[in-house]
Amino acid sequence: MRKEAPLHRLWYDLRAQSLFEEAFRADVAEIDRNLEKMFWRVMSRFAELAGGSVCVPSSVTYAIFDGLFQQCLLKHLSGNKRAVAAMQSHVRLVVPQLVGAPVQRKQRRQAIAA
């Protein structure tokens, strides 16, 4: 986020443009599928190590993290100095819920405050 914000901004621009330009759709869909698979592999392994399983489909898992990342990117590009820390806090809140692990009260309070 901090070092490659322009690259991430380009990705979101390309993805949005694919809604209007059919020429972009196949490539964007392929990249999106690969990102979804990547998130699924990471979350599945995390769940395995935690002794559980991911409780939502891969598409939902990806959508959650993509949404958190996109919100963070927008805030970061708008000059919000706490954007990355807030995203980290939100990820710490979401991950245990996705694998059925309990979320600590302190984590929940921090994520809500962020």
C-alpha positions in Angstrom: 0.0 0.0 0.0 2.6 2.5 1.0 5.1 1.7 -1.7 3.0 0.7 -4.6 -0.2 2.7 -4.3 0.0 3.9 -7.9 0.0 0.2 -9.1 -3.0 -0.7 -7.0 -4.8 2.4 -8.2 -4.1 1.3 -11.8 -5.6 -2.1 -11.0 -8.8 -0.6 -9.6 -9.0 1.7 -12.6 -8.6 -1.2 -15.0 -11.2 -3.2 -13.2 -13.7 -0.3 -13.3 -13.0 0.3 -17.0 -13.7 -3.3 -17.7 -17.3 -2.6 -16.8 -17.4 -0.3 -19.9 -14.8 -1.7 -22.2 -15.3 -5.3 -23.2 -11.7 -5.5 -24.4 -10.5 -5.4 -20.8 -13.0 -7.9 -19.4 -11.2 -11.2 -20.1 -7.9 -10.0 -18.7 -9.4 -8.4 -15.7 -11.5 -11.5 -15.0 -8.4 -13.7 -15.1 -6.4 -11.4 -12.8 -9.4 -11.3 -10.4 -9.7 -15.1 -10.4 -6.0 -15.4 -9.6 -6.3 -12.9 -6.8 -9.3 -14.8 -5.4 -7.3 -18.1 -5.5 -4.4 -16.4 -3.8 -6.6 -15.2 -0.9 -8.2 -18.6 -0.7 -4.9 -20.4 -0.4 -3.7 -18.0 2.3 -7.0 -18.2 4.3 -7.3 -22.0 3.9 -3.8 -22.4 5.2 -4.4 -20.0 8.1 -7.6 -21.9 8.9 -5.8 -25.2 8.8 -3.1 -24.0 11.2 -5.9 -22.7 13.5 -7.6 -26.1 13.4 -10.6 -24.9 11.6 -11.9 -24.1 8.1 -12.9 -21.0 6.2 -16.7 -20.5 6.8 -17.5 -18.6 3.6 -16.9 -19.3 -0.1 -13.7 -18.1 -1.8 -15.5 -15.4 -3.6 -16.8 -13.9 -0.3 -13.4 -14.2 1.2 -11.8 -12.3 -1.7 -14.6 -9.7 -1.7 -14.1 -8.9 2.0 -10.3 -8.4 1.7 -10.6 -6.6 -1.6 -13.1 -4.2 -0.1 -10.9 -3.5 2.9 -7.9 -2.9 0.7 -9.8 -0.6 -1.7 -11.2 1.5 1.2 -7.7 1.7 2.6 -6.2 2.7 -0.8 -8.7 5.5 -1.2 -8.1 6.8 2.3 -4.3 6.5 1.9 -4.4 8.4 -1.4 -6.5 11.1 0.2 -3.8 11.6 2.8 -5.2 9.7 5.7 -2.1 8.8 7.8 -4.1 6.1 9.7 -5.5 4.3 6.7 -3.0 1.4 6.7 -3.2 0.9 10.5 -7.0 0.9 10.3 -6.9 -1.7 7.5 -4.5 -3.9 9.6 -6.9 -3.6 12.6 -9.9 -4.5 10.4 -8.1 -7.5 8.9 -7.2 -8.7 12.5 -10.9 -8.5 13.3 -12.1 -10.3 10.1 -9.6 -13.2 9.8 -10.7 -15.0 13.0 -14.3 -14.6 12.1 -13.7 -16.2 8.7 -12.1 -19.2 10.3 -14.5 -19.5 13.2 -12.0 -18.4 15.8 -13.0 -16.1 18.6 -12.1 -12.5 18.3 -10.6 -10.9 21.3 -12.5 -8.0 22.8 -9.4 -5.8 22.6 -9.1 -6.5 18.8 -12.8 -5.8 18.3 -12.6 -2.5 20.1 -9.5 -1.5 18.2 -11.1 -2.3 14.8 -14.2 -0.4 15.7 -12.2 2.6 16.8 -10.1 2.5 13.6 
